[in-house]
Amino acid sequence: MTRPVPFIDPARPKPKRRPLKAWNHMQKLIADKEDTTQVFHIIQALNGDSARRDFLRFMRSPQSREFLARNTFLPDILDDHAPLKALPKGTVGRTYVDFMEREGLTAHGLVKESLEQRKQYEKFDDDLLWYVNRIRDTHDMYHILTGYGRDALGEASLLGFTHSQHGGMGISFIAFMGQRQISKSAPREAQIKEVLAEGRRNGKAAKRLIEVDIEAILDHPLQDVRERLNISEPLLYKQALKVFQTHQQDPNLVAA
């Protein structure tokens, strides 16, 4: 029997919110912001059924069924660095590969981390799993498209942007706690609270990035893509980085 499109496995349980579990994992993330496995735990503990709602919203977009039918595994494309490095400077793909190599990251690395934390959900081979994986696989591309770095403030601001696009209490909680931790040691003029608010505004104003054909934009100039997607420059975030530099603070350590 042909399965419907979209297909969500009826055996898939409705996730329950577990605030205490989320809090415990947040303490571990605060202790080591590079321990990204804690992010998956927090999201699972707090997001409830928001992924399903977000997926159904995605399915109302014109290109959703084409993306599903194509079933592209983005990490295979994004980790093939040679063709991306051959693109002109300033293109989306070239900026992405330069960023990933500079940061020592791979798209498959994030896949591995998520699979270790989501084993109980991987057995549901449905379209919702494909969608959740697509959000995971585009996270570092969001860094490129939005202009937010991987420093603590950049990650928190990007999560604010992401929450505005997708919802999810877990994502919002991580963004809020990141802002709270950074504010403890950041100079007042860095305006940390306002930086996160800017990220949320930018995410709300921009077109939904999950609905963008990533493969099709890799050879396009990054600035043109940002303008087409209505992604505003993160001015307050960039100003905060200058404040950190003036005070000789490392933005990667300011939340420690």
Helices and strands as residue ranges (DSSP letters): H 19-31, H 37-46, H 50-58, H 64-70, H 74-78, H 81-85, H 92-103, H 107-117, H 119-122, H 127-137, H 139-146, H 152-166, H 169-185, G 188-190, H 192-205, G 209-211, H 214-217, H 222-228, H 235-246
